[in-house]
Every structure is written in structure tokens, then in C-alpha cells.
């Protein structure tokens, strides 16, 4: 069985949510340099650096990150397929202190 098309789904994501997830996963889990991850997933270096910074800050505050809620980027022209449904609203994660 040829699983290359399935592999492409993970290696070359086309949807904004998944592309953001895979880029951040490459940085934080795989230890991939930010510059390489930016190139691989089609981000400008400054944009991916900003996304990673927001991810860290949101996580420290216990806020569900932009991975799982819509952002302004998702509403830009060219992302029409993503605008057909409203994504989940951003919610706080449960924290140890309440």
C-alpha cells in the first residue's frame, strides 16, 4: 500500500490550523531550527517567531493557543475554506491554582 499521500498530509499541510500546529511541533518537539521550520511550512521567519512567542505566552497564562481558535490570519482572503465554519472560541485551560 502506498502511504505517500498520507505522509504528505503531515509533511505539507495546507490548512492554516494544521500548518501552524506542524510548524510549532517541529520547533518545540523535534527541535527543528525556527528558520528551517519557517521555510518548510511557508512562513516568514518573523511571522513564525511571533507565532512561537505567542504560543509560549499563551501557554504560560493558561490560554488555549491560536492553534485551536481562529485568528485574524484565518480570515484573510485566500483562506475562504476556513471561513465556512466558526472555529471553537478561545477558552482558558484548567490550572493548578484555579
Secondary structure, DSSP 4 states (H G I P E B T S, - for coil): ---HHHHHHHHS--SHHHHHHHHHHHHHTT---HHHHHHHHT--HHHHHHHHHHHHHHHHHTBPPTTSS--GGGGSTT-GGGGGSPPPPP-BPP-TT-
